[in-house]
Amino acid sequence: MGFSRLDAYLRGLVEEGLLPGFVALVAREGEVAYLGVGGYLDPGQGTPMREDALFRIYSMTKPWVSALALTFVEEGTLSLQDPVEKYLPQFARLQVGREVGEEVVLEPLRAPLTVYELLRHTAGFTYGVFFRSPVKRLYLEAGVDRFDLSREAFLERLAVLPLRFQPGEAFEYGLATDVLGHLLEALAGKSLEALLRERVFAPLGLQDSGFSANDPSRLAQPFPRDKETGRSLRLIPVEAEPPRYAGGLGGVSTAGDYLRFLEALRTGRGLLHPRLARLMTQDHLGPLYLEAPRRGPEYLPGPGYGFGLGVAVRLGEAGLAPGSPGDWYWWGFGGTFFFVDPALGLSALLLTQAPNLLSVLEPEKALHSRLGQRLHLVFRTLVYGAL
């Protein structure tokens, strides 16, 4: 049967009008076992999808920036224990906002915020646009989730907002990778895009990855409205250089480029020393995981998964879809997903645009797309079924 069931499922979603188009790629030990290309690059124009389509990968930018940070660690110019304020002094006066009912009670940090906490998303930074809480409301009011802020404005606004937790206290998915990217800019005196090109993209031969589409005619487009919910879809603009290089959401890539990046981490060749690549892709939450799933959907790695230095890591056999202990994954808000199973030499990517991106103006509904929530689980299940 091979990958016929997976291929039929994805093409069925296109025929039902639930996906505009897709590129799916599965590799075993670096060899492509399945490449699926279907639907439309631009559904409004009827342009067919193409293998080298460019996709806005949103949070799949985070593993790039995490790996970039570890290249500095590998050469000894950055330590995981370095305080963030060493490079970004505006964060020297951070406070924590304890949520008491609808109130925010400020308290001082018990320990300095470090690079390590940024990488494993235990820094206490949050997102205002996912779910609701008193601290998240402050983030929304300050507009720090917006894509159109300059680097200076973003850092200035974020530095005066409270953390939602003490550093190291809890996994809290948020703007930590954006801060990490700007920290690396301060460390190296270069833009985040220049650093990624120099240290990640060029060594791996990634020709189509960056923060803007090098060929807008290859840029995948969504439906004007989400077919499941009827809500308008608006994607981040990537046709020109952004006002700041947002390390948490600003990337553009192709399936071929991103697979080469995943393979470099899986094999420990071409980017990081094998032991450092392993450090990135193993769990770093430890006992923090025991409380994390009780937060329900707000714990985005999901049941059975801890978190490493930029990716979610499977802790055992349990989970919502098949996998192996130690497999790792992440996803992007615009409909992109990957997972890597080192035990099987497996890397898999699904790029679409964009079944799970809804209006961020309605935070309580931001993850309301049932298709967007389940698509990566079905994809994973069908990939394993094909092996």
JORANOR-V68703 format. One record per pair of residues at least 4 apart in sequence whose ideal C-beta (glycine too) atoms are under 6 Angstrom apart, sorted by the first residue. I is the first residue (numbers start at 1). J is the second residue. If there is no record, write none. Layout:
I:J + I:J
//
This chain:
2:386 + 3:7 + 3:34 + 3:386 + 5:382 + 6:382 + 6:386 + 7:36 + 8:12 + 9:382 + 10:22 + 10:36 + 11:38 + 13:18 + 13:19 + 14:19 + 14:38 + 14:39 + 17:227 + 18:227 + 18:371 + 19:39 + 19:352 + 20:39 + 20:40 + 20:43 + 20:222 + 20:223 + 21:39 + 21:40 + 21:41 + 21:49 + 22:38 + 22:39 + 22:352 + 23:37 + 23:53 + 23:255 + 23:351 + 24:36 + 24:350 + 25:35 + 25:255 + 25:259 + 25:349 + 26:33 + 26:34 + 26:348 + 26:383 + 27:32 + 27:347 + 28:33 + 28:345 + 28:346 + 29:345 + 30:263 + 37:49 + 37:51 + 38:49 + 39:49 + 40:49 + 41:47 + 41:49 + 41:50 + 41:53 + 41:220 + 42:47 + 42:221 + 43:223 + 49:53 + 52:254 + 53:218 + 53:220 + 54:213 + 54:218 + 54:219 + 54:252 + 54:254 + 55:220 + 55:336 + 55:351 + 55:353 + 56:235 + 56:236 + 56:238 + 56:252 + 56:334 + 57:61 + 57:251 + 57:253 + 57:332 + 57:336 + 58:249 + 58:332 + 58:333 + 58:334 + 59:249 + 59:332 + 60:330 + 60:332 + 60:336 + 61:249 + 61:250 + 61:251 + 62:177 + 62:248 + 62:310 + 63:310 + 63:311 + 64:196 + 64:200 + 65:177 + 65:180 + 65:181 + 65:247 + 66:119 + 66:309 + 66:310 + 68:195 + 68:196 + 68:199 + 68:200 + 69:180 + 70:272 + 70:276 + 70:280 + 71:199 + 72:77 + 72:78 + 73:78 + 74:276 + 80:115 + 80:116 + 81:114 + 82:86 + 82:115 + 83:112 + 83:114 + 84:88 + 84:91 + 84:113 + 85:89 + 85:91 + 85:92 + 87:183 + 87:186 + 87:187 + 88:183 + 90:155 + 90:159 + 91:159 + 94:109 + 95:106 + 95:162 + 96:107 + 96:162 + 96:163 + 96:166 + 97:104 + 97:106 + 97:135 + 97:162 + 98:105 + 98:107 + 99:133 + 99:134 + 100:105 + 102:134 + 104:134 + 104:135 + 106:162 + 110:166 + 113:117 + 113:123 + 113:167 + 117:122 + 117:123 + 117:167 + 117:168 + 118:123 + 118:176 + 118:179 + 118:180 + 119:309 + 120:284 + 120:307 + 120:309 + 121:171 + 121:173 + 121:176 + 122:168 + 122:171 + 123:167 + 123:176 + 124:163 + 124:164 + 124:165 + 124:167 + 124:172 + 125:174 + 125:175 + 125:176 + 126:136 + 126:164 + 126:172 + 126:174 + 127:145 + 127:174 + 128:136 + 128:139 + 128:140 + 128:145 + 129:145 + 129:360 + 129:363 + 129:366 + 130:366 + 131:298 + 132:136 + 132:363 + 132:364 + 135:162 + 135:164 + 138:161 + 139:144 + 142:157 + 142:161 + 144:157 + 144:158 + 147:236 + 148:243 + 149:153 + 149:154 + 150:243 + 150:244 + 151:244 + 154:244 + 155:159 + 164:172 + 165:169 + 165:170 + 165:172 + 171:285 + 171:288 + 171:292 + 171:307 + 173:300 + 177:247 + 177:248 + 178:246 + 178:247 + 178:248 + 181:192 + 181:247 + 184:195 + 185:192 + 188:195 + 190:194 + 190:195 + 191:245 + 192:245 + 192:247 + 193:210 + 193:211 + 193:245 + 195:199 + 196:200 + 196:201 + 197:201 + 197:202 + 201:206 + 201:209 + 203:270 + 204:260 + 204:264 + 204:270 + 206:257 + 208:254 + 208:257 + 209:253 + 209:257 + 210:252 + 211:242 + 211:245 + 211:250 + 212:238 + 212:241 + 213:219 + 213:238 + 213:239 + 213:252 + 216:239 + 220:353 + 222:233 + 222:353 + 222:354 + 223:227 + 225:230 + 225:232 + 226:231 + 226:233 + 228:369 + 228:371 + 231:358 + 231:359 + 233:357 + 238:252 + 242:250 + 246:250 + 253:257 + 253:258 + 255:349 + 255:351 + 258:349 + 259:349 + 262:340 + 262:347 + 263:267 + 263:347 + 264:270 + 264:271 + 265:277 + 266:340 + 266:342 + 268:274 + 268:277 + 272:276 + 272:277 + 280:308 + 280:309 + 281:308 + 281:311 + 281:328 + 282:308 + 283:306 + 283:313 + 284:308 + 285:289 + 285:306 + 285:307 + 289:306 + 292:299 + 293:299 + 293:303 + 295:299 + 301:305 + 301:307 + 301:312 + 304:318 + 304:319 + 305:312 + 305:314 + 306:313 + 306:315 + 307:312 + 308:313 + 311:328 + 311:330 + 312:329 + 313:328 + 314:323 + 314:325 + 314:327 + 316:325 + 319:323 + 320:377 + 321:377 + 321:380 + 321:381 + 322:381 + 322:384 + 323:327 + 324:341 + 324:343 + 327:341 + 328:340 + 329:339 + 331:337 + 331:376 + 332:336 + 333:357 + 334:353 + 334:354 + 334:357 + 335:352 + 335:353 + 335:354 + 335:355 + 335:356 + 336:351 + 337:350 + 337:376 + 338:349 + 339:348 + 339:380 + 340:347 + 341:346 + 348:383 + 350:379 + 355:369 + 355:371 + 355:372 + 356:369 + 356:372 + 358:366 + 358:368 + 358:369 + 360:366 + 371:375 + 374:378
//
